[in-house]
Amino acid sequence: MPSAKDETLCVSRGTVSTEGFDSLTVPIYRASTIRFGDAASFAARFERGPDGYVYGLYGTPTHRHLERKISELEAGERTVLAPSGQAAITCAMLHLLSTGDRVLLPDTVYGPVRDFADENLGKLGIEVVYYEPCDIGTLQSLLGKPTRLVWVESPGSITMEVQDVPAIVHLAHAAGALVGCDNTWASPLNFKPLAHGADLVVEALSKHFCGHSDVLMGSITVRDEALGLGLKAFMGRMGINASPDDCALVMRGAETLAVRLKQTSASALDIAHWLATQPRVVRVLHPALPNHPGHGHWRRDFSGSAGVFSFELMPQADSHILPACDALELISIGASWGGTKSLLAPVTVRPLRTATPWAGPECLLRLSVGLEAVDDLVADLARFFAALDERLAAPEAARAGVGGTTDRAVSSHGNDQIRQ
Ligand SMILES: *Cc1c(COP(=O)(O)O)cnc(C)c1O
């Protein structure tokens, strides 16, 4: 740029050589504007096709790298990205469903999706029906009425029931319905829903893929190119995409996904077995345990487990769970999961089950096991049980005790919006 003034130099992008530069990482390309060489190519920009670059909203090379990686892992044709797992699910549903359509959701569906279905799909005149996740007979009879979409989430949120996805796919397709699968727990490393016949698979990349509790993102992957192009166009019209910086973080997470999953699932299974021996624990809800609902489907269809599972305490413990959680020193209290640091979340299931009324305790504990040493995590959980024992032995004394901890009753209605 010969003889430009300072103001012009300030805003101009010079050219530097990239010769010999070959980083091992995917570059972060940030852009709203994509520059065109001449006005004619700008005028003809939409001829660049669905993967051409025309505007940042429709993706940059950084997006393309992550989309391709996920498509390969899911054995799918096309992946679109969304700014959260929740957005991936709501966008998939909004694209597929129209007024008058019917959608079947498992009773164990991720809580915020239930909220979306009840609040928003209903308003659009879409019929939402919840089905018992492991009851194939009932699902079959529900499919007697015209249905557009059957949603599966396996294992189910919080209670972890494993669904018979191949059987559900068979029934749904026979009835002319599409099947969408929330595969966040397994990740494509442990289950590939598209290979089992599902039409689309969603991952909350915020969980295992990102793996460090600091990014929100989701993906939708499909086998059918026409469906994929339709989804991509829908996302564009809605103005939805993910940030390239976040894509780079998710790609970094993906590099260690396999080793993190192996480690956290092994640690979680050790801890699940230890919990099963604890006198205050009534039930451990983990797909790899032999008497867990759908364990046979898990063995047949999945190649591994994950670091997340739940457990139930004896009903007398209910009002003491929250204060006993204060005894934890290592495990944090919080929503989400799949990170390097262990988390415990007290969750209320009752308002999240409508197909089959919840018969379990008011409060369940969901544990997301991170990369800490198992011994340290067990020692921390032992602190929780010691605090619980103390309160169960002398609840009045404990309530009046030091530290100013007051009982906070677990609300049966308060946390159905909880981000899991
Ligand atoms: C967390 C989660 C989601 C939503 O993901 P966000 O990125 O937090 O919106 C969806 N499904 C399941 C099973 C989840 O655990």
The ligand as an SDF file (V2000), in Angstrom:
LIG
                    3D

 15 15  0  0  0  0  0  0  0  0999 V2000
  -26.0730  -30.6930   29.0540 C   0  0  0  0  0  0  0  0  0  0  0  0
  -26.9430  -31.4650   28.1810 C   0  0  0  0  0  0  0  0  0  0  0  0
  -27.5870  -30.8530   27.1150 C   0  0  0  0  0  0  0  0  0  0  0  0
  -27.4970  -29.3820   26.8470 C   0  0  0  0  0  0  0  0  0  0  0  0
  -26.2130  -28.9250   26.5950 O   0  0  0  0  0  0  0  0  0  0  0  0
  -25.8100  -27.3830   26.8630 P   0  0  0  0  0  0  0  0  0  0  0  0
  -24.6330  -27.1990   25.9790 O   0  0  0  0  0  0  0  0  0  0  0  0
  -25.5190  -27.2720   28.3150 O   0  0  0  0  0  0  0  0  0  0  0  0
  -26.9810  -26.5630   26.4340 O   0  0  0  0  0  0  0  0  0  0  0  0
  -28.3820  -31.6390   26.3110 C   0  0  0  0  0  0  0  0  0  0  0  0
  -28.5250  -32.9560   26.5440 N   0  0  0  0  0  0  0  0  0  0  0  0
  -27.9090  -33.5720   27.5510 C   0  0  0  0  0  0  0  0  0  0  0  0
  -28.1100  -35.0300   27.7450 C   0  0  0  0  0  0  0  0  0  0  0  0
  -27.1080  -32.8500   28.4160 C   0  0  0  0  0  0  0  0  0  0  0  0
  -26.5390  -33.4590   29.4500 O   0  0  0  0  0  0  0  0  0  0  0  0
  1  2  1  0
  2  3  1  0
  2 14  2  0
  3  4  1  0
  3 10  2  0
  4  5  1  0
  5  6  1  0
  6  7  2  0
  6  8  1  0
  6  9  1  0
 10 11  1  0
 11 12  2  0
 12 13  1  0
 12 14  1  0
 14 15  1  0
M  END
$$$$
